[in-house]
Amino acid sequence: MKLTDSISLSVVKEAQRLSETQCEIILEEKNTDIIVSGKKLEAAVRVADTRFLLLTTDDIVYEESLNIFYIDIQSGIIESLSLGGEYVTGTVENLSVNQNSVSFSFIGDTTWTVQVLPTPSLRLPFSDPRGVSRPMGLRKYIDISATPAPARADGSR
């Protein structure tokens, strides 16, 4: 995996009261017809020839969430998830790219690690760290972990 600057976003629909900004992914100045949510591209990581991991935000000061997309330029979005919560904000910092994962800080002193799985794996309900949400499904292609795990409202982890 390697950071790349060959991807950019082009706004196709601005954020509305109940929806995020929608952008088309541009690869090497060519339209891909792949639409993702988020206005600001925080990072683009090439995973394989046609596969990328994208981190986007909406650039909202008081309630920022992070969108993570695993995409294939030829077939579209493979998987997506979001990280954040009500009245919580963060910025992507300390980004580190390894052979099969990306680590970064986003909210507080938590280090988040997103790993691209070599093969799809069974997705168990409620197995993601607190603050992570993803669409319903039985399989996952990316795994996310938090160190230290975000604290719950009752103070437990």
C-alpha positions as CSV (number, residue, x, y, z in Angstrom):
1,M,0.0,0.0,0.0
2,K,1.2,3.5,-0.8
3,L,-0.1,7.0,-0.6
4,T,-1.0,8.5,-3.9
5,D,-1.8,12.0,-5.2
6,S,-3.4,10.7,-8.5
7,I,-6.9,10.9,-7.0
8,S,-9.0,14.0,-6.4
9,L,-12.7,14.7,-5.7
10,S,-15.1,16.8,-7.8
11,V,-18.3,18.0,-6.1
12,V,-21.4,16.9,-7.9
13,K,-23.9,17.8,-5.1
14,E,-23.3,20.1,-2.2
15,A,-24.3,19.2,1.3
16,Q,-28.0,19.7,2.3
17,R,-29.5,19.9,5.7
18,L,-29.8,16.1,6.0
19,S,-27.2,14.9,3.5
20,E,-23.5,15.1,3.0
21,T,-21.6,16.5,0.0
22,Q,-21.4,14.0,-2.9
23,C,-18.3,13.9,-5.0
24,E,-17.1,12.0,-8.0
25,I,-13.7,10.4,-7.8
26,I,-11.2,11.6,-10.4
27,L,-8.2,9.4,-11.2
28,E,-5.4,10.9,-13.1
29,E,-7.7,13.7,-14.3
30,K,-10.3,11.2,-15.7
31,N,-13.8,10.8,-14.4
32,T,-14.6,7.4,-12.8
33,D,-18.4,7.7,-12.4
34,I,-17.8,6.6,-8.7
35,I,-19.6,8.9,-6.2
36,V,-18.6,9.1,-2.6
37,S,-19.7,11.3,0.3
38,G,-17.4,13.9,1.7
39,K,-16.0,17.1,0.4
40,K,-12.3,16.9,1.4
41,L,-10.0,14.1,0.5
42,E,-7.9,13.5,3.6
43,A,-5.9,10.6,2.0
44,A,-5.8,8.3,-0.9
45,V,-3.9,5.0,-0.6
46,R,-3.3,2.7,-3.5
47,V,-3.9,-0.9,-2.3
48,A,-3.5,-2.7,-5.7
49,D,-3.5,-1.7,-9.4
50,T,-7.2,-0.6,-9.5
51,R,-8.0,-0.6,-5.7
52,F,-7.8,2.3,-3.4
53,L,-8.6,3.2,0.2
54,L,-10.0,6.8,0.5
55,L,-10.5,8.9,3.6
56,T,-12.9,11.8,3.2
57,T,-14.5,14.4,5.5
58,D,-17.1,17.1,4.9
59,D,-14.9,19.9,6.4
60,I,-17.4,20.7,9.2
61,V,-15.8,22.4,12.2
62,Y,-18.1,21.3,15.0
63,E,-19.2,17.8,14.0
64,E,-16.7,16.2,11.6
65,S,-17.0,12.6,10.7
66,L,-14.6,10.5,8.7
67,N,-15.7,8.4,5.7
68,I,-13.6,5.5,4.7
69,F,-14.1,3.9,1.2
70,Y,-12.5,0.8,-0.2
71,I,-13.0,1.1,-4.0
72,D,-12.1,-0.6,-7.2
73,I,-11.9,1.9,-10.1
74,Q,-13.4,-0.8,-12.4
75,S,-16.3,-2.0,-10.3
76,G,-17.0,0.9,-7.8
77,I,-17.3,1.0,-4.0
78,I,-16.4,-2.4,-2.4
79,E,-17.1,-1.3,1.2
80,S,-17.5,1.9,3.2
81,L,-17.7,2.9,6.8
82,S,-17.8,6.1,8.8
83,L,-16.2,7.1,12.0
84,G,-17.6,9.8,14.4
85,G,-20.5,10.7,16.5
86,E,-22.9,13.5,17.4
87,Y,-21.1,16.7,18.5
88,V,-17.7,15.0,18.1
89,T,-15.1,16.4,15.8
90,G,-11.7,15.3,14.7
91,T,-9.0,15.8,12.2
92,V,-6.9,13.2,10.5
93,E,-3.4,13.3,11.9
94,N,-0.3,11.1,12.1
95,L,-1.1,9.1,9.0
96,S,1.0,6.1,8.6
97,V,0.8,3.6,5.7
98,N,2.1,0.0,6.2
99,Q,2.1,-3.0,3.9
100,N,-1.6,-3.9,4.5
101,S,-3.0,-1.2,6.8
102,V,-3.3,2.5,7.4
103,S,-3.1,4.1,10.9
104,F,-4.0,7.6,11.9
105,S,-5.4,9.7,14.8
106,F,-8.8,11.2,14.4
107,I,-10.7,11.7,17.6
108,G,-8.8,12.2,20.9
109,D,-5.8,10.2,21.7
110,T,-7.0,7.1,19.8
111,T,-5.0,5.5,17.0
112,W,-7.3,4.0,14.4
113,T,-6.0,1.2,12.1
114,V,-7.8,0.2,8.9
115,Q,-6.6,-3.1,7.5
116,V,-7.5,-4.3,4.0
117,L,-8.3,-8.0,4.3
118,P,-6.7,-10.5,1.8
119,T,-10.1,-12.2,1.4
120,P,-13.6,-11.1,2.5
121,S,-14.4,-12.2,6.1
122,L,-17.6,-12.8,8.0
123,R,-18.8,-9.6,9.6
124,L,-20.2,-10.1,13.1
125,P,-22.7,-7.5,14.4
126,F,-21.4,-5.0,17.0
127,S,-17.8,-6.1,16.4
128,D,-16.5,-2.7,15.3
129,P,-15.2,-0.1,17.9
130,R,-17.6,2.5,19.3
131,G,-18.1,5.3,16.9
132,V,-17.8,3.2,13.7
133,S,-20.8,2.6,11.5
134,R,-21.2,0.7,8.2
135,P,-24.0,-0.5,6.1
136,M,-25.6,-3.8,6.9
137,G,-23.9,-6.8,5.4
138,L,-22.5,-10.3,6.1
139,R,-19.0,-9.7,4.7
140,K,-16.3,-7.2,5.4
141,Y,-13.3,-6.4,3.2
142,I,-11.7,-3.9,5.6
143,D,-11.3,-4.2,9.3
144,I,-11.0,-1.2,11.7
145,S,-9.5,-1.2,15.2
146,A,-8.9,1.5,17.9
147,T,-6.0,1.7,20.3
148,P,-6.9,2.6,23.0
149,A,-10.5,1.7,22.5
150,P,-12.8,4.8,22.7
151,A,-14.4,5.1,26.1
152,R,-18.2,4.6,26.5
153,A,-20.5,7.0,28.2
154,D,-20.2,5.0,31.4
155,G,-16.4,5.3,31.4
156,S,-15.8,1.7,30.3
157,R,-13.9,0.7,27.1
